[in-house]
Amino acid sequence: MSEDFTSSSAIVFSNSQDFFNQLTIDIQNARNSIYIQCMSFEADQVGSKLIELLIHKPNINCTLLIDSYSKYVVNDVFLLSPQGLFNKRDALQERRALSPLLKKARNAGINISFTAQMGFLLHKYPVRNHKKMILIDEDISYLGGMNFTEHNFLWSDLMIRHTQTSLNKALKNSFMDDLSGNITAPIEYIDDQNTLFFLNGLKTRAAWSELLSMIASAKKVVAISPYISYPMLDAISRVADNKVITPTNNNKPYVKLIHNLKRYRNINFMEADGNMLHMKVLILNDEAVVYGSANFDTISYLFEKEVVLKRKDQQLVQQLNAIANNLIN
């Protein structure tokens, strides 16, 4: 599926190749800085191509911020599991290639940093930095769910590109906080149309409460997420006109057991066939959209660092509604 739309200062990319083509242009045209944050980065064709693009900008301030998840999970395979030890999906091979690829990048002047260390015996495994954002110069920003790996690029996902200086500045402050280990304020009101939520598990419970109250008080909600669960489903269950779209072919099939709980019997669950659905979108009252890195699941609510943007934009609402309809038709 390829549906890429322009809406005022936002462009929606639902095709990974189209997204990467535009990103390539933006990187090539960058004048001052390139900041990229992701949860998963792998030494495959996608990761290697991104590094090559950055290497060819030697006079630009380039920083790549990766979550430590990528040190232990490759191609959706946990390396310390039996599947990992037997090199399922060439996971070990790609993991071994990661260090020399990042060394090559560092030697070219690219700043590489890892967030959220796992800790002793991986006891901090659930506490991930799940953000995905790209910031180029002072105005261009991307938010969505795409990581820089081949298998993620095969999934059905979204990245939304903005050209707005105030949004870029707020996201850059969060990026720098993650880079230095500082704490970002959980809510930033950019303007009348844009509100950013920098979530950090239960440490930002008040911000989560505001977001959940916003959902529960809506008259109509369309939600797209692969792993949506408590407490978002509880908020959606209070909305009379609701629709929750999840993948038929989920890489975490246990999520369907949650959706079958009696407490969610009044939620209209719908499944999207085809590739793994990794989009994370809420459409509220056909007036505003909420999107970013959060799956709106229990893990993100309890543990993870996330970034989501609430945006009032009628054209964007219409375009994301069209994508939602195409997923289930």
C-alpha positions in Angstrom: 0.0 0.0 0.0 1.4 3.4 -1.0 -0.6 6.5 0.2 1.4 9.6 0.7 -0.4 12.8 1.4 0.4 16.5 1.9 -1.5 18.4 4.5 -0.6 22.1 5.2 2.9 21.6 6.8 2.5 17.8 7.2 3.2 15.0 4.7 2.0 11.4 5.5 4.2 8.5 4.4 2.6 5.1 4.6 5.2 3.5 2.3 8.7 2.9 3.7 10.5 3.4 0.4 8.7 6.7 -0.3 9.6 7.8 3.2 13.3 6.9 2.7 13.4 8.6 -0.6 12.2 11.9 0.9 14.5 11.4 3.9 17.4 11.0 1.5 16.5 14.3 -0.2 16.3 16.0 3.2 19.6 14.6 4.4 21.3 15.6 1.2 19.9 19.1 1.5 20.7 19.5 5.2 22.7 22.6 6.1 23.4 22.4 9.8 22.3 19.3 11.7 20.7 15.9 11.5 19.4 14.2 14.6 17.9 10.7 14.3 16.3 8.7 17.1 15.0 5.1 16.9 14.4 2.0 19.0 15.8 -0.5 16.5 18.7 -0.1 14.2 20.3 -3.0 12.4 23.3 -3.6 10.1 21.2 -4.6 7.2 20.6 -2.8 3.9 18.4 -0.1 5.5 20.8 0.6 8.4 23.8 0.6 6.1 22.2 2.9 3.6 21.3 5.4 6.3 24.9 5.4 7.6 26.2 6.0 4.0 23.9 8.9 3.6 25.2 10.5 6.9 28.8 9.8 6.0 28.4 11.9 2.9 27.5 14.9 5.1 30.9 15.4 6.8 30.5 19.0 7.7 27.0 18.5 9.3 26.4 17.8 13.0 25.0 14.3 12.8 23.8 12.3 15.8 22.2 8.9 15.8 20.5 7.9 19.1 19.6 4.2 19.3 17.9 2.3 22.2 19.9 -0.5 23.7 17.2 -2.9 22.6 19.2 -3.2 19.3 22.0 -4.8 21.1 19.8 -7.8 22.2 17.0 -8.1 19.7 17.6 -8.3 15.9 15.1 -9.2 13.3 12.5 -9.6 16.0 14.7 -12.3 17.6 15.9 -12.1 21.2 19.6 -13.1 20.9 19.8 -14.9 24.2 16.8 -17.1 23.4 17.1 -20.5 21.7 16.0 -18.9 18.4 18.8 -16.3 18.8 21.5 -18.8 19.7 20.5 -20.8 16.6 20.8 -17.6 14.4 17.1 -17.5 13.4 16.6 -15.0 10.6 20.4 -14.3 10.5 20.0 -12.4 13.8 23.5 -13.2 15.1 25.1 -12.4 11.8 23.5 -9.0 11.7 24.3 -8.3 15.3 28.0 -9.1 14.6 27.9 -6.6 11.7 26.5 -3.8 13.9 29.7 -2.8 15.8 31.9 -2.4 12.7 29.1 -0.4 10.9 28.8 2.0 13.9 32.6 2.2 14.1 32.7 3.3 10.5 30.1 5.9 11.3 32.0 7.2 14.3 35.2 7.4 12.3 33.4 9.6 9.8 32.4 12.0 12.6 28.9 10.8 13.3 27.9 10.8 17.0 26.4 7.4 18.0 24.8 7.0 21.4 22.7 4.3 23.0 19.8 5.0 25.4 18.3 3.1 28.3 21.0 0.5 29.2 19.6 -2.9 30.1 21.4 -3.2 33.5 22.5 -6.2 35.4 21.0 -9.4 34.1 18.8 -7.3 31.8 16.6 -6.3 34.7 15.7 -3.0 32.9 14.6 -4.8 29.8 11.0 -3.3 29.8 12.3 0.2 30.4 12.9 1.1 26.7 13.3 4.5 25.0 10.7 3.8 22.3 10.8 7.1 20.5 11.2 7.5 16.7 12.0 11.0 15.4 14.1 12.7 12.8 15.1 16.4 13.0 16.8 18.1 10.2 18.1 21.7 10.5 15.7 24.1 12.2 12.3 23.2 10.6 12.0 19.6 9.3 10.8 16.9 11.7 9.5 13.3 11.3 7.4 11.4 13.8 5.9 7.9 13.5 6.7 4.3 14.1 9.4 3.3 11.6 12.7 1.9 12.8 15.7 1.6 10.6 15.6 -2.2 9.8 14.7 -4.2 6.8 12.0 -6.2 8.5 10.4 -3.0 9.9 10.4 -1.5 6.5 8.3 -4.4 5.3 5.6 -3.6 7.8 2.6 -1.4 7.3 3.6 1.8 9.1 3.6 5.6 9.1 6.0 8.5 9.3 4.7 12.0 9.2 6.9 14.9 8.0 6.5 18.4 9.3 8.0 21.7 8.4 7.4 23.8 11.5 10.2 25.5 13.4 8.4 25.5 16.8 7.7 21.8 16.6 11.2 21.0 15.5 12.6 23.0 18.5 10.5 21.2 21.1 11.4 17.8 19.7 15.1 18.8 19.6 15.0 19.7 23.3 13.6 16.3 24.0 16.3 14.6 21.8 19.1 16.5 23.6 17.6 15.6 27.0 17.7 11.9 26.0 21.2 12.3 24.8 22.4 13.9 28.0 20.2 11.9 30.4 18.0 14.8 31.4 14.3 14.8 32.0 11.9 16.5 29.5 8.7 18.2 30.7 5.9 15.7 29.9 3.6 18.1 28.0 4.4 21.0 25.7 1.7 23.1 24.1 3.2 24.3 20.8 0.2 26.3 19.6 -3.5 26.0 19.3 -3.1 23.1 16.9 -0.2 21.1 18.3 0.4 19.5 21.7 3.4 17.2 22.4 3.3 14.5 25.0 6.8 13.3 26.2 5.7 10.2 28.1 7.9 8.3 30.5 5.9 5.4 31.9 4.4 6.0 35.3 6.8 8.9 35.9 4.5 10.9 33.7 1.2 9.6 35.0 -0.4 13.1 34.9 0.4 13.4 31.2 -1.0 10.0 30.5 -4.2 10.9 32.5 -4.7 14.0 30.4 -4.3 11.9 27.2 -6.6 9.2 28.4 -9.3 11.7 29.6 -9.1 13.3 26.1 -9.9 9.9 24.6 -12.6 8.9 27.1 -14.5 12.2 26.6 -14.5 12.0 22.8 -17.7 11.1 21.0 -15.9 9.2 18.2 -12.5 7.4 18.3 -10.7 5.5 15.6 -7.6 3.8 16.9 -4.8 2.0 14.9 -2.2 0.1 16.9 -0.6 -3.4 16.9 -0.5 -3.9 20.6 -3.2 -1.6 22.1 -4.3 -2.6 25.6 -4.9 -1.3 29.1 -5.4 1.6 29.9 -6.1 2.9 26.4 -8.8 0.3 25.7 -10.6 1.2 29.0 -10.7 4.8 27.8 -12.0 3.8 24.3 -14.6 1.5 25.8 -16.3 4.6 27.2 -16.7 6.1 23.8 -20.0 5.1 22.0 -18.7 5.4 18.5 -15.3 3.5 18.5 -13.2 1.5 16.1 -9.9 -0.3 17.0 -7.8 -1.6 14.1 -5.2 -4.2 14.8 -3.2 -6.6 12.5 -4.5 -10.0 11.6 -0.9 -11.2 11.4 0.4 -9.8 14.7 4.0 -10.6 15.7 2.7 -10.6 19.3 -0.4 -12.8 19.0 -1.1 -12.9 22.7 -2.6 -9.3 22.3 -5.7 -10.9 20.8 -6.4 -12.7 24.1 -6.6 -9.3 25.8 -9.0 -8.0 23.3 -11.3 -10.9 24.0 -11.7 -9.9 27.7 -15.3 -9.3 28.8 -14.5 -5.7 29.8 -13.8 -4.8 26.2 -16.9 -6.4 24.7 -18.3 -3.0 23.5 -15.2 -2.2 21.5 -15.5 -2.6 17.8 -12.2 -4.5 17.0 -11.3 -4.8 13.3 -8.4 -6.6 11.8 -6.1 -5.5 8.9 -4.9 -8.3 6.6 -1.6 -8.3 4.9 1.8 -7.2 6.3 2.3 -6.7 10.0 0.5 -3.4 11.0 2.7 -1.2 13.0 0.9 2.2 12.8 0.0 4.1 16.0 -2.8 6.6 15.4 -5.8 7.9 17.2 -8.5 10.0 15.3 -10.7 12.0 17.7 -14.2 13.3 16.7 -12.9 13.7 13.1 -11.2 16.8 14.4 -7.8 15.9 15.7 -5.2 13.1 15.4 -2.7 11.7 17.9 0.3 9.9 16.5 3.9 9.1 17.3 5.8 6.2 18.8 3.4 5.0 21.5 1.5 1.7 20.9 -0.9 2.8 23.6 -0.4 -0.5 25.4 0.4 -1.4 29.0 4.1 -1.6 28.5 4.3 2.0 27.2 2.0 3.1 30.0 4.1 1.5 32.7 7.7 1.8 31.5 8.6 3.3 28.1 9.7 6.7 26.9 7.4 7.8 24.1 6.6 10.9 22.1 3.2 11.6 20.6 1.7 14.6 19.0 -1.9 15.7 19.2 -2.6 17.8 16.0 -5.7 19.6 14.9 -5.6 19.4 11.2 -8.7 18.6 9.1 -6.9 17.5 6.0 -4.7 15.2 8.1 -7.8 13.8 9.8 -9.3 13.0 6.4 -6.2 11.4 5.0 -5.6 9.2 8.1 -9.3 8.2 8.0 -8.7 7.2 4.4 -5.8 5.0 5.4 -7.8 3.5 8.2 -10.6 2.6 5.8 -8.3 1.1 3.3 -6.8 -1.1 6.0 -10.1 -2.8 6.7 -11.6 -2.7 3.2 
